[in-house]
């Protein structure tokens, strides 16, 4: 007898969703039945590759790219995602905050906060999951959003692509996010020949 995936009919948007723990989270949420928007802020090709991989398994995951410095780009992202996948239920931000100081770092924090504010506004009544230390959206958007944070084991000055960050950190961060959404932890969560059923158990 077939069993409905646990997150069937849910729409999730994962920022930095094609690398590090974001790739794992996007893969597992998609395998659990969610419609997933895989969002990158730099390398759109990585999101397209993961989307193709997941779509090949019959899952729903679409690639998007956004420029946090351009509010128009943020608003277009939101319009595209809601048109393609429906109203947002879950927003996961796995984009590490800058660890350096100074005006440039402050501006990056402000831009990322603006991005989350635009998206969280569309996720009212839904759920927002952030890395600990990431700047939250403005309070007005949070009033109707359930907010959770997951720990960041170590600073990430070069992001998740830093070869010095072990795979275990990627998996522990991804598992922390997935457990908040009721998806069992797994030692390894990459897409492989096992198919979607084995990914969500």
C-alpha positions in Angstrom: 0.0 0.0 0.0 1.4 3.4 -0.9 1.9 6.0 1.8 1.6 9.7 1.2 4.8 11.6 1.7 4.8 13.5 5.0 5.1 17.0 3.4 2.7 16.5 0.5 1.2 19.8 -0.8 3.7 22.0 1.2 5.7 24.7 -0.6 9.2 25.3 0.7 11.8 27.9 -0.3 15.4 27.2 0.6 17.9 30.1 0.3 21.4 28.8 -0.5 19.6 25.6 -1.4 22.1 24.0 -3.8 25.2 23.7 -1.7 26.3 22.3 1.6 23.4 21.6 3.9 21.0 23.5 1.6 21.5 20.7 -1.0 20.6 18.1 1.6 17.6 20.0 2.9 16.3 20.7 -0.7 16.7 17.0 -1.6 15.0 15.7 1.5 12.1 18.1 1.5 11.5 17.4 -2.1 11.6 13.7 -1.4 9.2 14.2 1.5 6.6 15.5 -1.0 7.2 19.3 -0.7 7.3 21.6 -3.7 10.8 23.1 -3.3 12.2 26.4 -4.6 16.0 26.0 -4.7 17.3 29.6 -4.5 20.9 30.6 -5.0 22.5 34.1 -4.7 25.4 33.5 -7.0 25.7 30.2 -8.9 22.4 29.6 -10.6 23.9 26.6 -12.4 24.1 24.6 -9.2 20.4 25.1 -8.5 19.6 24.1 -12.1 21.7 20.9 -11.8 20.1 19.9 -8.5 16.6 20.6 -9.9 17.3 18.4 -12.9 18.5 15.6 -10.6 15.4 15.8 -8.4 13.0 16.2 -11.3 14.5 13.0 -12.8 13.2 11.2 -9.7 9.7 12.6 -10.3 10.0 15.2 -7.6 9.1 18.9 -7.7 12.0 21.2 -7.3 12.6 24.3 -9.3 15.8 26.5 -9.5 15.8 30.3 -8.9 18.5 32.9 -8.5 18.2 36.2 -6.6 20.3 39.3 -6.2 19.9 40.5 -2.5 21.2 43.9 -3.6 18.2 44.4 -5.9 14.8 44.6 -4.2 13.2 44.2 -7.6 15.0 40.9 -8.0 13.7 39.8 -4.6 10.1 40.7 -5.5 10.4 39.0 -8.9 11.7 35.8 -7.1 8.6 35.9 -4.9 6.3 36.4 -7.8 7.9 33.6 -9.8 7.9 31.1 -6.9 4.3 31.7 -5.9 3.2 31.4 -9.6 5.2 28.2 -10.2 4.7 26.4 -6.9 2.0 28.2 -4.9 1.9 30.0 -1.6 4.9 29.7 0.6 4.6 27.5 3.7 8.2 27.2 4.8 11.2 29.5 4.3 14.6 28.1 5.1 17.6 30.5 5.1 20.9 28.7 5.1 23.0 31.6 3.8 25.7 32.2 6.4 26.0 35.7 7.8 29.4 37.5 7.1 31.9 37.1 9.9 34.0 40.1 9.0 33.4 43.6 10.2 33.0 47.0 8.7 30.7 48.8 6.3 30.7 46.2 3.6 29.7 43.4 6.1 27.0 45.6 7.5 25.6 46.3 4.1 25.5 42.5 3.3 23.6 41.9 6.5 21.1 44.6 5.6 20.6 43.2 2.1 20.0 39.7 3.4 17.6 41.0 6.0 15.7 42.8 3.3 15.6 39.6 1.2 14.1 37.7 4.2 11.6 40.4 4.9 10.2 40.3 1.4 9.9 36.5 1.6 8.7 36.2 5.2 5.9 38.7 4.3 4.6 36.1 1.9 5.0 33.3 4.4 2.5 34.6 7.0 1.1 31.8 9.0 4.0 29.6 7.9 7.4 28.8 9.2 10.8 30.5 9.0 14.0 28.6 9.8 17.3 30.5 10.2 20.9 29.8 11.0 21.7 31.1 14.5 23.3 34.5 14.1 21.5 35.4 10.9 19.7 38.7 11.0 15.9 38.1 11.2 13.4 40.0 9.1 11.7 43.1 10.6 9.2 42.5 13.4 6.2 43.4 11.2 6.7 40.3 9.0 7.5 38.0 12.0 4.1 38.7 13.7 2.5 35.8 11.8 5.5 33.6 11.2 6.7 30.8 13.4 10.5 31.3 13.7 13.1 28.7 14.6 16.9 28.8 14.6 19.4 26.0 14.1 23.0 26.2 15.5 25.9 27.0 13.3 28.8 24.9 14.7 31.6 27.3 13.4 32.0 30.6 11.6 31.9 30.2 7.8 34.0 33.1 6.4 34.0 31.5 2.9 30.5 30.0 3.0 29.5 26.4 2.7 31.9 25.9 -0.2 34.9 26.2 2.2 36.8 22.9 1.8 37.8 23.2 5.5 34.1 22.6 6.6 33.7 18.9 7.1 30.8 17.0 5.6 29.6 16.2 9.1 28.9 19.9 9.7 26.8 20.0 6.5 24.8 17.0 7.6 24.3 18.0 11.2 23.0 21.5 10.1 20.7 19.9 7.6 19.4 17.4 10.1 18.7 20.1 12.6 16.5 21.9 10.0 14.8 18.7 8.9 14.0 17.5 12.4 12.1 20.8 13.0 9.9 19.8 10.0 9.4 16.3 11.2 11.8 14.6 8.8 14.0 11.9 10.5 17.7 12.6 10.8 20.0 10.7 8.4 23.7 10.2 8.2 23.7 10.8 4.5 21.0 12.5 2.5 22.3 13.0 -1.0 20.1 11.9 -3.9 21.2 8.5 -5.2 19.8 5.5 -6.9 17.6 4.6 -3.9 14.9 7.0 -5.0 12.6 9.3 -3.1 10.9 6.8 -0.9 14.1 5.8 0.8 15.1 9.5 1.3 12.2 10.3 3.5 11.8 6.8 5.0 
